């Protein structure tokens, strides 16, 4: 800003009048100072608002006694006064406890000979410094990361809670199943105790009948079959419907006679449904285990097949030698197949569950479950496949059991 005047007019320069025309209505804080002490000659309303003091308290006072400007501002004023060149500065000043961010823009007021008559100042609180902006951005970023971590942790805890709820539900279901089994066990023990007494009487009666003179051979054979089945019933009652704590040791026996006894036991049902029984069995094959328990397994599987087929249906019994991968012990495979309607896909995964039945009120849901317990106990396994569509429909149960006592003893 150049003002043409004579040297004699310099002292009479009316800086307030000059600045008033330029900056009174300026929206940014401005001031004018003069002299070596940088005495305030003019301030506009915006400047008064910035420093929080009225114009009357500012005019005629030293610039630095009225503002919070620091050494950087003082040095800039001196340089602008000496060099006559405008400068701009932005940075943090003030005390360490109460730092302030200020910005300055200073123009010299020059006389006709370019001698400085005063300085025009535009002053204000600056925006955040670059470092402060970085720090704020870092803080915001850290907060976002923290919020993300909190959200991820909340999602993890929510998933864990869902898992625990499902686990608890499964545990509750397991407890209910266990209680049902315990109830069955208590009931079976009571029933076994009550049944054993009349069974003993029937066994004694059969013995007397078999020793009767002149008894036809066929009748004697029927009595022998009846005696065998009564012994099996007695065994089942003593072991409380599948809660086995077997005290006897397994033995080796021929599988063909065992299956024949099962078929003979089912003769009434076989004739009623006009069922064809196809049996193919090597008479020399032997199986190791507790004979009464394994008879119960095959009787249950054959009975299920008879229940599944319609009249004139077919049940196939196949027995062959077998082996298991990684096991040198010999095994026997027994297959029971029928041409019934088959088992649907939804039912298949549940057929070995206790108390699950598709027979309605006539089934208790324990048959296949007990079968699997017995087979597992004998170190064997059971597999099932079924088909409901196409040219062939029906269900096949395959039971693989040890052929000698070494394999029958369950591996610990």
C-alpha positions as YAML, in Angstrom:
chain: A
units: angstrom
residues:
- id: 1
  name: UNK
  ca: [0.00, 0.00, 0.00]
- id: 2
  name: UNK
  ca: [1.72, 3.24, -1.20]
- id: 3
  name: UNK
  ca: [0.66, 6.62, 0.04]
- id: 4
  name: UNK
  ca: [2.25, 9.66, -1.70]
- id: 5
  name: UNK
  ca: [3.06, 12.47, 0.75]
- id: 6
  name: UNK
  ca: [5.89, 14.80, 1.74]
- id: 7
  name: UNK
  ca: [8.16, 14.12, 4.68]
- id: 8
  name: UNK
  ca: [6.43, 16.91, 6.59]
- id: 9
  name: UNK
  ca: [3.11, 15.21, 6.03]
- id: 10
  name: UNK
  ca: [4.30, 11.85, 7.39]
- id: 11
  name: UNK
  ca: [3.85, 12.84, 10.99]
- id: 12
  name: UNK
  ca: [0.41, 14.10, 10.23]
- id: 13
  name: UNK
  ca: [-0.66, 10.81, 8.56]
- id: 14
  name: UNK
  ca: [-4.11, 9.89, 9.75]
- id: 15
  name: UNK
  ca: [-3.79, 6.10, 9.74]
- id: 16
  name: UNK
  ca: [-7.20, 5.50, 11.40]
- id: 17
  name: UNK
  ca: [-8.91, 7.56, 8.73]
- id: 18
  name: UNK
  ca: [-6.99, 5.76, 6.01]
- id: 19
  name: UNK
  ca: [-7.79, 2.28, 7.37]
- id: 20
  name: UNK
  ca: [-11.40, 3.11, 8.15]
- id: 21
  name: UNK
  ca: [-12.17, 3.54, 4.51]
- id: 22
  name: UNK
  ca: [-10.61, 0.19, 3.69]
- id: 23
  name: UNK
  ca: [-11.30, -2.22, 6.55]
- id: 24
  name: UNK
  ca: [-14.11, -1.02, 8.82]
- id: 25
  name: UNK
  ca: [-16.60, -3.37, 7.24]
- id: 26
  name: UNK
  ca: [-14.06, -6.10, 6.43]
- id: 27
  name: UNK
  ca: [-15.33, -9.46, 7.77]
- id: 28
  name: UNK
  ca: [-11.88, -10.61, 8.89]
- id: 29
  name: UNK
  ca: [-9.99, -9.13, 11.89]
- id: 30
  name: UNK
  ca: [-7.66, -6.30, 10.80]
- id: 31
  name: UNK
  ca: [-5.56, -3.71, 12.61]
- id: 32
  name: UNK
  ca: [-2.97, -1.02, 11.83]
- id: 33
  name: UNK
  ca: [0.12, -0.29, 13.95]
- id: 34
  name: UNK
  ca: [2.86, 2.30, 13.75]
- id: 35
  name: UNK
  ca: [6.16, 3.13, 15.43]
- id: 36
  name: UNK
  ca: [8.86, 0.99, 16.94]
- id: 37
  name: UNK
  ca: [6.53, -0.11, 19.71]
- id: 38
  name: UNK
  ca: [3.91, -1.19, 17.16]
- id: 39
  name: UNK
  ca: [1.26, 1.01, 18.72]
- id: 40
  name: UNK
  ca: [-2.27, 0.18, 17.62]
- id: 41
  name: UNK
  ca: [-3.71, 2.96, 15.46]
- id: 42
  name: UNK
  ca: [-6.82, 1.19, 14.15]
- id: 43
  name: UNK
  ca: [-8.88, -1.94, 14.73]
- id: 44
  name: UNK
  ca: [-12.07, -3.06, 13.05]
- id: 45
  name: UNK
  ca: [-15.01, -4.67, 14.86]
- id: 46
  name: UNK
  ca: [-13.96, -8.16, 13.77]
- id: 47
  name: UNK
  ca: [-10.56, -7.67, 15.44]
- id: 48
  name: UNK
  ca: [-12.21, -6.50, 18.67]
- id: 49
  name: UNK
  ca: [-14.36, -9.62, 18.61]
- id: 50
  name: UNK
  ca: [-11.30, -11.82, 18.08]
- id: 51
  name: UNK
  ca: [-9.30, -10.49, 21.03]
- id: 52
  name: UNK
  ca: [-12.39, -9.90, 23.19]
- id: 53
  name: UNK
  ca: [-11.69, -6.24, 23.94]
- id: 54
  name: UNK
  ca: [-13.41, -2.97, 22.91]
- id: 55
  name: UNK
  ca: [-11.79, -0.50, 20.56]
- id: 56
  name: UNK
  ca: [-11.24, 2.07, 23.38]
- id: 57
  name: UNK
  ca: [-9.01, -0.43, 25.23]
- id: 58
  name: UNK
  ca: [-6.93, -1.17, 22.15]
- id: 59
  name: UNK
  ca: [-6.17, 2.17, 20.39]
- id: 60
  name: UNK
  ca: [-2.87, 3.67, 21.58]
- id: 61
  name: UNK
  ca: [-1.71, 0.49, 23.28]
- id: 62
  name: UNK
  ca: [1.12, -1.79, 22.21]
- id: 63
  name: UNK
  ca: [-0.01, -4.56, 19.90]
- id: 64
  name: UNK
  ca: [1.59, -7.32, 21.95]
- id: 65
  name: UNK
  ca: [0.16, -6.12, 25.25]
- id: 66
  name: UNK
  ca: [-3.35, -6.40, 23.84]
- id: 67
  name: UNK
  ca: [-3.15, -9.75, 22.01]
- id: 68
  name: UNK
  ca: [-1.87, -13.25, 22.59]
- id: 69
  name: UNK
  ca: [0.46, -13.05, 19.62]
- id: 70
  name: UNK
  ca: [3.89, -14.50, 20.28]
- id: 71
  name: UNK
  ca: [7.45, -14.03, 19.19]
- id: 72
  name: UNK
  ca: [6.81, -15.14, 15.62]
- id: 73
  name: UNK
  ca: [4.37, -12.27, 15.14]
- id: 74
  name: UNK
  ca: [6.78, -9.76, 16.73]
- id: 75
  name: UNK
  ca: [9.61, -10.92, 14.48]
- id: 76
  name: UNK
  ca: [7.35, -10.67, 11.45]
- id: 77
  name: UNK
  ca: [6.33, -7.12, 12.33]
- id: 78
  name: UNK
  ca: [9.98, -6.11, 12.63]
- id: 79
  name: UNK
  ca: [10.87, -7.71, 9.30]
- id: 80
  name: UNK
  ca: [7.94, -6.16, 7.45]
- id: 81
  name: UNK
  ca: [8.85, -2.75, 8.95]
- id: 82
  name: UNK
  ca: [12.49, -3.10, 7.88]
- id: 83
  name: UNK
  ca: [12.08, -4.77, 4.48]
- id: 84
  name: UNK
  ca: [8.83, -3.20, 3.36]
- id: 85
  name: UNK
  ca: [7.68, -6.63, 2.08]
- id: 86
  name: UNK
  ca: [4.41, -8.36, 2.94]
- id: 87
  name: UNK
  ca: [4.54, -11.66, 4.82]
- id: 88
  name: UNK
  ca: [2.12, -14.38, 5.84]
- id: 89
  name: UNK
  ca: [2.44, -16.79, 8.76]
- id: 90
  name: UNK
  ca: [0.30, -19.55, 10.28]
- id: 91
  name: UNK
  ca: [1.23, -21.63, 13.29]
- id: 92
  name: UNK
  ca: [0.81, -22.39, 16.96]
- id: 93
  name: UNK
  ca: [1.74, -19.82, 19.55]
- id: 94
  name: UNK
  ca: [0.96, -19.00, 23.14]
- id: 95
  name: UNK
  ca: [1.88, -20.89, 26.30]
- id: 96
  name: UNK
  ca: [2.53, -24.63, 26.46]
- id: 97
  name: UNK
  ca: [-0.57, -25.07, 28.61]
- id: 98
  name: UNK
  ca: [-2.82, -22.96, 26.39]
- id: 99
  name: UNK
  ca: [-1.47, -23.07, 22.83]
- id: 100
  name: UNK
  ca: [-3.32, -21.11, 20.12]
- id: 101
  name: UNK
  ca: [-3.27, -21.45, 16.35]
- id: 102
  name: UNK
  ca: [-2.93, -18.03, 14.71]
- id: 103
  name: UNK
  ca: [-2.55, -16.75, 11.17]
- id: 104
  name: UNK
  ca: [-1.10, -13.38, 10.19]
- id: 105
  name: UNK
  ca: [-0.94, -11.42, 6.95]
- id: 106
  name: UNK
  ca: [0.99, -8.08, 7.12]
- id: 107
  name: UNK
  ca: [1.36, -5.31, 4.54]
- id: 108
  name: UNK
  ca: [3.60, -2.25, 5.00]
- id: 109
  name: UNK
  ca: [2.15, 1.27, 4.72]
- id: 110
  name: UNK
  ca: [4.82, 3.12, 2.75]
- id: 111
  name: UNK
  ca: [5.46, 6.82, 2.32]
- id: 112
  name: UNK
  ca: [6.46, 8.59, -0.93]
- id: 113
  name: UNK
  ca: [10.10, 7.61, -0.43]
- id: 114
  name: UNK
  ca: [9.13, 4.00, 0.38]
- id: 115
  name: UNK
  ca: [9.76, 4.61, 4.04]
- id: 116
  name: UNK
  ca: [7.54, 2.52, 6.30]
- id: 117
  name: UNK
  ca: [4.87, 4.53, 8.05]
- id: 118
  name: UNK
  ca: [3.07, 1.60, 9.66]
- id: 119
  name: UNK
  ca: [1.84, -1.92, 9.12]
- id: 120
  name: UNK
  ca: [-1.58, -3.17, 8.18]
- id: 121
  name: UNK
  ca: [-2.35, -6.54, 9.86]
- id: 122
  name: UNK
  ca: [-4.96, -9.15, 9.09]
- id: 123
  name: UNK
  ca: [-5.01, -11.50, 12.06]
- id: 124
  name: UNK
  ca: [-7.11, -14.52, 13.02]
- id: 125
  name: UNK
  ca: [-7.25, -17.96, 14.59]
- id: 126
  name: UNK
  ca: [-5.95, -20.38, 12.00]
- id: 127
  name: UNK
  ca: [-7.42, -23.71, 11.10]
- id: 128
  name: UNK
  ca: [-5.83, -26.84, 12.53]
- id: 129
  name: UNK
  ca: [-2.18, -27.23, 11.69]
- id: 130
  name: UNK
  ca: [-1.12, -30.05, 9.42]
- id: 131
  name: UNK
  ca: [0.19, -32.06, 12.38]
- id: 132
  name: UNK
  ca: [-3.03, -31.48, 14.31]
- id: 133
  name: UNK
  ca: [-5.08, -32.53, 11.32]
- id: 134
  name: UNK
  ca: [-3.02, -35.71, 11.03]
- id: 135
  name: UNK
  ca: [-3.43, -36.35, 14.74]
- id: 136
  name: UNK
  ca: [-7.19, -35.82, 14.52]
- id: 137
  name: UNK
  ca: [-7.44, -38.10, 11.49]
- id: 138
  name: UNK
  ca: [-5.42, -40.73, 13.35]
- id: 139
  name: UNK
  ca: [-7.71, -40.42, 16.34]
- id: 140
  name: UNK
  ca: [-10.76, -40.76, 14.12]
- id: 141
  name: UNK
  ca: [-9.19, -43.74, 12.38]
- id: 142
  name: UNK
  ca: [-8.33, -45.38, 15.69]
- id: 143
  name: UNK
  ca: [-11.86, -44.77, 16.89]
- id: 144
  name: UNK
  ca: [-13.23, -46.34, 13.72]
- id: 145
  name: UNK
  ca: [-10.92, -49.31, 14.17]
- id: 146
  name: UNK
  ca: [-11.96, -49.57, 17.80]
- id: 147
  name: UNK
  ca: [-15.62, -49.44, 16.81]
- id: 148
  name: UNK
  ca: [-14.97, -52.12, 14.19]
- id: 149
  name: UNK
  ca: [-13.22, -54.26, 16.81]
- id: 150
  name: UNK
  ca: [-16.13, -53.76, 19.18]
- id: 151
  name: UNK
  ca: [-18.59, -54.71, 16.45]
- id: 152
  name: UNK
  ca: [-16.50, -57.78, 15.53]
- id: 153
  name: UNK
  ca: [-16.30, -58.76, 19.19]
- id: 154
  name: UNK
  ca: [-20.05, -58.26, 19.57]
- id: 155
  name: UNK
  ca: [-20.67, -60.46, 16.53]
- id: 156
  name: UNK
  ca: [-18.28, -63.10, 17.91]
- id: 157
  name: UNK
  ca: [-20.00, -63.06, 21.29]
- id: 158
  name: UNK
  ca: [-23.38, -63.24, 19.57]
- id: 159
  name: UNK
  ca: [-22.27, -66.27, 17.56]
- id: 160
  name: UNK
  ca: [-20.83, -67.85, 20.71]
- id: 161
  name: UNK
  ca: [-24.09, -67.22, 22.53]
- id: 162
  name: UNK
  ca: [-26.06, -68.85, 19.72]
- id: 163
  name: UNK
  ca: [-23.71, -71.83, 19.82]
- id: 164
  name: UNK
  ca: [-24.08, -72.14, 23.58]
- id: 165
  name: UNK
  ca: [-27.86, -71.91, 23.27]
- id: 166
  name: UNK
  ca: [-27.86, -74.67, 20.64]
- id: 167
  name: UNK
  ca: [-25.45, -76.71, 22.77]
- id: 168
  name: UNK
  ca: [-27.68, -76.27, 25.79]
- id: 169
  name: UNK
  ca: [-30.68, -77.34, 23.75]
- id: 170
  name: UNK
  ca: [-28.84, -80.43, 22.56]
- id: 171
  name: UNK
  ca: [-27.75, -81.13, 26.13]
- id: 172
  name: UNK
  ca: [-31.34, -80.79, 27.29]
- id: 173
  name: UNK
  ca: [-32.49, -83.18, 24.56]
- id: 174
  name: UNK
  ca: [-29.74, -85.63, 25.56]
- id: 175
  name: UNK
  ca: [-30.82, -85.40, 29.20]
- id: 176
  name: UNK
  ca: [-34.42, -86.07, 28.20]
- id: 177
  name: UNK
  ca: [-33.33, -89.11, 26.16]
- id: 178
  name: UNK
  ca: [-31.21, -90.35, 29.07]
- id: 179
  name: UNK
  ca: [-34.11, -89.92, 31.47]
- id: 180
  name: UNK
  ca: [-36.37, -91.82, 29.09]
- id: 181
  name: UNK
  ca: [-33.83, -94.62, 28.88]
- id: 182
  name: UNK
  ca: [-33.41, -94.63, 32.66]
- id: 183
  name: UNK
  ca: [-37.18, -94.85, 33.03]
- id: 184
  name: UNK
  ca: [-37.29, -97.74, 30.58]
- id: 185
  name: UNK
  ca: [-34.49, -99.41, 32.51]
- id: 186
  name: UNK
  ca: [-36.32, -99.09, 35.82]
- id: 187
  name: UNK
  ca: [-39.53, -100.36, 34.27]
- id: 188
  name: UNK
  ca: [-37.72, -103.22, 32.52]
- id: 189
  name: UNK
  ca: [-36.05, -104.31, 35.76]
- id: 190
  name: UNK
  ca: [-39.45, -104.44, 37.44]
- id: 191
  name: UNK
  ca: [-41.01, -106.34, 34.53]
- id: 192
  name: UNK
  ca: [-38.07, -108.77, 34.41]
- id: 193
  name: UNK
  ca: [-38.44, -109.54, 38.08]
- id: 194
  name: UNK
  ca: [-42.16, -110.26, 37.65]
- id: 195
  name: UNK
  ca: [-41.75, -112.30, 34.44]
- id: 196
  name: UNK
  ca: [-38.94, -114.55, 35.64]
- id: 197
  name: UNK
  ca: [-41.13, -116.37, 38.15]
- id: 198
  name: UNK
  ca: [-43.82, -117.54, 35.68]
- id: 199
  name: UNK
  ca: [-41.07, -118.31, 33.16]
- id: 200
  name: UNK
  ca: [-39.52, -120.74, 35.58]
- id: 201
  name: UNK
  ca: [-42.89, -122.45, 35.96]
- id: 202
  name: UNK
  ca: [-43.31, -122.71, 32.17]
- id: 203
  name: UNK
  ca: [-39.78, -124.08, 31.77]
- id: 204
  name: UNK
  ca: [-40.49, -126.77, 34.36]
- id: 205
  name: UNK
  ca: [-43.74, -127.64, 32.60]
- id: 206
  name: UNK
  ca: [-41.94, -127.98, 29.26]
- id: 207
  name: UNK
  ca: [-39.38, -130.25, 30.85]
- id: 208
  name: UNK
  ca: [-42.12, -132.50, 32.17]
- id: 209
  name: UNK
  ca: [-43.84, -132.51, 28.75]
- id: 210
  name: UNK
  ca: [-40.60, -133.45, 26.97]
- id: 211
  name: UNK
  ca: [-40.00, -136.37, 29.31]
- id: 212
  name: UNK
  ca: [-43.48, -137.79, 28.77]
- id: 213
  name: UNK
  ca: [-43.38, -141.29, 27.27]
- id: 214
  name: UNK
  ca: [-44.86, -141.89, 23.84]
- id: 215
  name: UNK
  ca: [-44.54, -138.26, 22.73]
- id: 216
  name: UNK
  ca: [-44.41, -137.92, 18.91]
- id: 217
  name: UNK
  ca: [-41.06, -136.73, 17.54]
- id: 218
  name: UNK
  ca: [-42.61, -133.67, 15.88]
- id: 219
  name: UNK
  ca: [-44.21, -132.55, 19.13]
- id: 220
  name: UNK
  ca: [-40.96, -133.15, 20.98]
- id: 221
  name: UNK
  ca: [-39.20, -130.93, 18.40]
- id: 222
  name: UNK
  ca: [-41.75, -128.15, 18.89]
- id: 223
  name: UNK
  ca: [-41.31, -128.36, 22.63]
- id: 224
  name: UNK
  ca: [-37.56, -128.07, 22.17]
- id: 225
  name: UNK
  ca: [-38.02, -124.93, 20.05]
- id: 226
  name: UNK
  ca: [-40.37, -123.50, 22.66]
- id: 227
  name: UNK
  ca: [-37.85, -124.23, 25.38]
- id: 228
  name: UNK
  ca: [-35.11, -122.43, 23.43]
- id: 229
  name: UNK
  ca: [-37.26, -119.35, 22.90]
- id: 230
  name: UNK
  ca: [-38.28, -119.30, 26.55]
- id: 231
  name: UNK
  ca: [-34.61, -119.39, 27.50]
- id: 232
  name: UNK
  ca: [-34.01, -116.44, 25.20]
- id: 233
  name: UNK
  ca: [-36.89, -114.53, 26.79]
- id: 234
  name: UNK
  ca: [-35.46, -115.29, 30.20]
- id: 235
  name: UNK
  ca: [-32.08, -114.01, 29.06]
- id: 236
  name: UNK
  ca: [-33.60, -110.80, 27.67]
- id: 237
  name: UNK
  ca: [-35.51, -110.09, 30.87]
- id: 238
  name: UNK
  ca: [-32.38, -110.63, 32.96]
- id: 239
  name: UNK
  ca: [-30.49, -108.13, 30.80]
- id: 240
  name: UNK
  ca: [-33.37, -105.58, 31.10]
- id: 241
  name: UNK
  ca: [-34.24, -104.91, 27.47]
- id: 242
  name: UNK
  ca: [-30.79, -104.03, 26.19]
- id: 243
  name: UNK
  ca: [-29.05, -102.61, 29.28]
- id: 244
  name: UNK
  ca: [-26.47, -105.33, 29.04]
- id: 245
  name: UNK
  ca: [-23.91, -106.11, 31.68]
- id: 246
  name: UNK
  ca: [-23.18, -109.54, 30.34]
- id: 247
  name: UNK
  ca: [-21.50, -111.86, 32.80]
- id: 248
  name: UNK
  ca: [-21.15, -114.81, 30.40]
- id: 249
  name: UNK
  ca: [-18.35, -115.04, 27.87]
- id: 250
  name: UNK
  ca: [-19.07, -115.11, 24.10]
- id: 251
  name: UNK
  ca: [-18.74, -118.39, 22.24]
- id: 252
  name: UNK
  ca: [-18.48, -119.54, 18.63]
- id: 253
  name: UNK
  ca: [-21.56, -120.99, 16.92]
- id: 254
  name: UNK
  ca: [-22.87, -121.76, 13.42]
- id: 255
  name: UNK
  ca: [-24.90, -118.93, 11.92]
- id: 256
  name: UNK
  ca: [-27.24, -121.08, 9.76]
- id: 257
  name: UNK
  ca: [-29.09, -122.76, 12.68]
- id: 258
  name: UNK
  ca: [-29.49, -119.40, 14.39]
- id: 259
  name: UNK
  ca: [-31.16, -117.88, 11.30]
- id: 260
  name: UNK
  ca: [-33.31, -121.01, 10.91]
- id: 261
  name: UNK
  ca: [-34.58, -120.57, 14.46]
- id: 262
  name: UNK
  ca: [-35.42, -116.92, 13.70]
- id: 263
  name: UNK
  ca: [-37.41, -117.92, 10.60]
- id: 264
  name: UNK
  ca: [-39.19, -120.69, 12.52]
- id: 265
  name: UNK
  ca: [-40.14, -118.17, 15.20]
- id: 266
  name: UNK
  ca: [-41.73, -115.92, 12.54]
- id: 267
  name: UNK
  ca: [-43.67, -118.72, 10.76]
- id: 268
  name: UNK
  ca: [-47.09, -117.48, 11.84]
- id: 269
  name: UNK
  ca: [-46.46, -113.99, 10.44]
- id: 270
  name: UNK
  ca: [-44.76, -115.36, 7.33]
- id: 271
  name: UNK
  ca: [-47.78, -117.53, 6.49]
- id: 272
  name: UNK
  ca: [-50.27, -114.76, 7.26]
- id: 273
  name: UNK
  ca: [-48.62, -112.41, 4.74]
- id: 274
  name: UNK
  ca: [-47.80, -115.18, 2.23]
- id: 275
  name: UNK
  ca: [-44.17, -114.05, 2.41]
- id: 276
  name: UNK
  ca: [-41.42, -115.78, 0.47]
- id: 277
  name: UNK
  ca: [-38.22, -116.29, 2.46]
- id: 278
  name: UNK
  ca: [-35.16, -116.71, 0.27]
- id: 279
  name: UNK
  ca: [-32.24, -118.02, 2.31]
- id: 280
  name: UNK
  ca: [-28.70, -118.50, 1.06]
- id: 281
  name: UNK
  ca: [-26.16, -119.40, 3.70]
- id: 282
  name: UNK
  ca: [-22.93, -121.40, 3.84]
- id: 283
  name: UNK
  ca: [-23.62, -123.99, 6.50]
- id: 284
  name: UNK
  ca: [-19.97, -124.01, 7.52]
- id: 285
  name: UNK
  ca: [-19.77, -120.32, 8.46]
- id: 286
  name: UNK
  ca: [-19.46, -119.59, 12.14]
- id: 287
  name: UNK
  ca: [-19.95, -116.44, 14.18]
- id: 288
  name: UNK
  ca: [-18.55, -115.45, 17.58]
- id: 289
  name: UNK
  ca: [-20.60, -113.71, 20.25]
- id: 290
  name: UNK
  ca: [-23.45, -114.12, 22.67]
- id: 291
  name: UNK
  ca: [-25.90, -116.23, 20.73]
- id: 292
  name: UNK
  ca: [-29.09, -115.05, 22.44]
- id: 293
  name: UNK
  ca: [-28.28, -111.39, 21.87]
- id: 294
  name: UNK
  ca: [-27.40, -111.90, 18.19]
- id: 295
  name: UNK
  ca: [-30.59, -113.92, 17.70]
- id: 296
  name: UNK
  ca: [-32.44, -110.89, 19.06]
- id: 297
  name: UNK
  ca: [-30.71, -108.68, 16.46]
- id: 298
  name: UNK
  ca: [-31.64, -110.84, 13.47]
- id: 299
  name: UNK
  ca: [-35.15, -111.51, 14.77]
- id: 300
  name: UNK
  ca: [-35.75, -107.76, 15.02]
- id: 301
  name: UNK
  ca: [-34.40, -107.10, 11.50]
- id: 302
  name: UNK
  ca: [-36.46, -109.90, 9.96]
- id: 303
  name: UNK
  ca: [-39.56, -108.71, 11.82]
- id: 304
  name: UNK
  ca: [-39.03, -105.16, 10.50]
- id: 305
  name: UNK
  ca: [-38.80, -106.51, 6.95]
- id: 306
  name: UNK
  ca: [-42.01, -108.52, 7.41]
- id: 307
  name: UNK
  ca: [-43.76, -105.40, 8.71]
- id: 308
  name: UNK
  ca: [-42.54, -103.35, 5.73]
- id: 309
  name: UNK
  ca: [-43.61, -105.63, 2.86]
- id: 310
  name: UNK
  ca: [-47.08, -106.19, 1.48]
- id: 311
  name: UNK
  ca: [-48.67, -109.61, 0.99]
- id: 312
  name: UNK
  ca: [-46.71, -111.91, -1.32]
- id: 313
  name: UNK
  ca: [-43.57, -109.90, -0.59]
- id: 314
  name: UNK
  ca: [-40.06, -111.32, -0.37]
- id: 315
  name: UNK
  ca: [-37.41, -111.30, 2.33]
- id: 316
  name: UNK
  ca: [-33.89, -112.41, 1.37]
- id: 317
  name: UNK
  ca: [-31.35, -113.69, 3.89]
- id: 318
  name: UNK
  ca: [-27.72, -113.88, 2.72]
- id: 319
  name: UNK
  ca: [-24.67, -114.97, 4.74]
- id: 320
  name: UNK
  ca: [-21.07, -114.77, 3.48]
- id: 321
  name: UNK
  ca: [-17.55, -114.37, 4.77]
- id: 322
  name: UNK
  ca: [-16.17, -110.84, 4.93]
- id: 323
  name: UNK
  ca: [-13.23, -108.72, 6.04]
- id: 324
  name: UNK
  ca: [-12.55, -105.21, 7.28]
- id: 325
  name: UNK
  ca: [-9.89, -102.84, 6.04]
- id: 326
  name: UNK
  ca: [-6.87, -102.84, 8.33]
- id: 327
  name: UNK
  ca: [-8.15, -105.82, 10.33]
- id: 328
  name: UNK
  ca: [-6.78, -109.32, 9.83]
- id: 329
  name: UNK
  ca: [-9.58, -111.00, 11.81]
- id: 330
  name: UNK
  ca: [-12.22, -112.89, 9.78]
- id: 331
  name: UNK
  ca: [-15.78, -111.57, 9.69]
- id: 332
  name: UNK
  ca: [-19.23, -112.75, 8.63]
- id: 333
  name: UNK
  ca: [-21.67, -110.60, 6.66]
- id: 334
  name: UNK
  ca: [-25.41, -111.13, 7.17]
- id: 335
  name: UNK
  ca: [-27.77, -109.32, 4.78]
- id: 336
  name: UNK
  ca: [-31.53, -108.97, 5.30]
- id: 337
  name: UNK
  ca: [-33.29, -107.42, 2.29]
- id: 338
  name: UNK
  ca: [-36.96, -106.81, 1.49]
- id: 339
  name: UNK
  ca: [-38.94, -105.46, -1.46]
- id: 340
  name: UNK
  ca: [-41.08, -103.11, 0.61]
- id: 341
  name: UNK
  ca: [-41.67, -99.39, -0.06]
- id: 342
  name: UNK
  ca: [-38.29, -98.31, 1.35]
- id: 343
  name: UNK
  ca: [-37.30, -95.63, 3.87]
- id: 344
  name: UNK
  ca: [-37.52, -91.94, 2.94]
- id: 345
  name: UNK
  ca: [-34.46, -89.69, 3.12]
- id: 346
  name: UNK
  ca: [-35.77, -87.65, 6.08]
- id: 347
  name: UNK
  ca: [-36.27, -90.77, 8.21]
- id: 348
  name: UNK
  ca: [-33.01, -92.54, 7.34]
- id: 349
  name: UNK
  ca: [-30.66, -90.52, 9.64]
- id: 350
  name: UNK
  ca: [-32.89, -91.20, 12.66]
- id: 351
  name: UNK
  ca: [-33.65, -94.90, 12.44]
- id: 352
  name: UNK
  ca: [-31.09, -95.84, 15.13]
- id: 353
  name: UNK
  ca: [-32.26, -93.16, 17.58]
- id: 354
  name: UNK
  ca: [-33.91, -94.47, 20.77]
- id: 355
  name: UNK
  ca: [-37.70, -93.97, 20.88]
- id: 356
  name: UNK
  ca: [-37.89, -92.98, 17.20]
- id: 357
  name: UNK
  ca: [-40.46, -95.09, 15.37]
- id: 358
  name: UNK
  ca: [-42.52, -95.00, 12.18]
- id: 359
  name: UNK
  ca: [-44.90, -97.71, 13.43]
- id: 360
  name: UNK
  ca: [-47.14, -95.42, 15.42]
- id: 361
  name: UNK
  ca: [-48.61, -96.84, 18.61]
- id: 362
  name: UNK
  ca: [-47.45, -100.40, 17.90]
- id: 363
  name: UNK
  ca: [-43.74, -99.41, 17.97]
- id: 364
  name: UNK
  ca: [-41.60, -98.28, 20.91]
- id: 365
  name: UNK
  ca: [-38.60, -97.04, 18.88]
- id: 366
  name: UNK
  ca: [-36.11, -99.27, 20.72]
- id: 367
  name: UNK
  ca: [-35.68, -102.18, 18.30]
- id: 368
  name: UNK
  ca: [-32.99, -100.83, 15.96]
- id: 369
  name: UNK
  ca: [-31.37, -98.88, 18.77]
- id: 370
  name: UNK
  ca: [-30.94, -102.08, 20.82]
- id: 371
  name: UNK
  ca: [-29.67, -103.89, 17.70]
- id: 372
  name: UNK
  ca: [-26.97, -101.31, 17.19]
- id: 373
  name: UNK
  ca: [-25.94, -101.45, 20.86]
- id: 374
  name: UNK
  ca: [-25.54, -105.23, 20.62]
- id: 375
  name: UNK
  ca: [-23.62, -105.06, 17.33]
- id: 376
  name: UNK
  ca: [-21.28, -102.35, 18.67]
- id: 377
  name: UNK
  ca: [-20.74, -104.45, 21.77]
- id: 378
  name: UNK
  ca: [-19.64, -107.36, 19.53]
- id: 379
  name: UNK
  ca: [-17.15, -105.15, 17.66]
- id: 380
  name: UNK
  ca: [-19.24, -105.26, 14.49]
- id: 381
  name: UNK
  ca: [-21.15, -102.68, 12.50]
- id: 382
  name: UNK
  ca: [-24.50, -102.30, 10.75]
- id: 383
  name: UNK
  ca: [-25.25, -100.49, 7.47]
- id: 384
  name: UNK
  ca: [-28.52, -99.73, 5.72]
- id: 385
  name: UNK
  ca: [-29.52, -98.56, 2.27]
- id: 386
  name: UNK
  ca: [-32.99, -98.04, 0.87]
- id: 387
  name: UNK
  ca: [-34.72, -97.08, -2.34]
- id: 388
  name: UNK
  ca: [-38.22, -95.71, -2.87]
- id: 389
  name: UNK
  ca: [-38.20, -95.12, -6.64]
- id: 390
  name: UNK
  ca: [-37.39, -97.02, -9.82]
- id: 391
  name: UNK
  ca: [-37.69, -100.67, -10.78]
- id: 392
  name: UNK
  ca: [-36.49, -101.93, -7.40]
- id: 393
  name: UNK
  ca: [-37.75, -100.60, -4.08]
- id: 394
  name: UNK
  ca: [-36.99, -101.86, -0.64]
- id: 395
  name: UNK
  ca: [-34.49, -101.79, 2.20]
- id: 396
  name: UNK
  ca: [-31.28, -103.73, 2.85]
- id: 397
  name: UNK
  ca: [-29.66, -104.12, 6.28]
- id: 398
  name: UNK
  ca: [-26.10, -105.43, 6.32]
- id: 399
  name: UNK
  ca: [-24.58, -106.67, 9.58]
- id: 400
  name: UNK
  ca: [-20.87, -107.51, 9.77]
- id: 401
  name: UNK
  ca: [-19.73, -109.43, 12.87]
- id: 402
  name: UNK
  ca: [-16.55, -111.24, 13.95]
- id: 403
  name: UNK
  ca: [-16.19, -114.87, 12.96]
- id: 404
  name: UNK
  ca: [-13.94, -115.78, 15.91]
- id: 405
  name: UNK
  ca: [-13.56, -114.87, 19.55]
- id: 406
  name: UNK
  ca: [-10.52, -112.64, 19.01]
- id: 407
  name: UNK
  ca: [-12.57, -110.27, 16.89]
- id: 408
  name: UNK
  ca: [-15.65, -110.54, 19.10]
- id: 409
  name: UNK
  ca: [-13.87, -109.11, 22.12]
- id: 410
  name: UNK
  ca: [-14.38, -105.40, 21.84]
- id: 411
  name: UNK
  ca: [-11.20, -103.34, 21.39]
- id: 412
  name: UNK
  ca: [-10.60, -100.90, 24.28]
...
